[in-house]
Amino acid sequence: EAAHTPATAHTRSPQRTAHPSASRPHTKVLVYVYLLPPPCADWDPEGEDAFDEAFGELRDARLPHLRNTSNRALTTLWHYRLHYSQCRTQCAEAADIFFIPTLTAPKDSQGGIGRGCGSCGASEL
């Protein structure tokens, strides 16, 4: 009898059928990113300036990975990375993880958080 190891503990169960769009042999975990309407979706990862909004302005053209990233941009970074990830699936049934990008735009501490949370309630989700 095979021992139960952490490596096998998190794999999809054999009785679950993966959607054809999820057949990527190098991908172990698939993520489904929900598309929410405003006001709960307050940031668009496909916007013209989305990359700079998530990762910050370029500091030096000679160093393309050196950016002024905001300390308030963590959820924006996650939203951008998962939206464009090779692990993203368009089929919720094939997904292992679900990302609900609620209020992912960077917020300031001067009321931005309260305004954002106040505009997105359970009825909007």
Summary of the structure (lengths in Angstrom):
residues: 125
radius of gyration: 18.1
end to end distance: 45.3
largest distance: 58.7
contacts: 270
relative contact order: 0.23
helix: 27%
strand: 9%
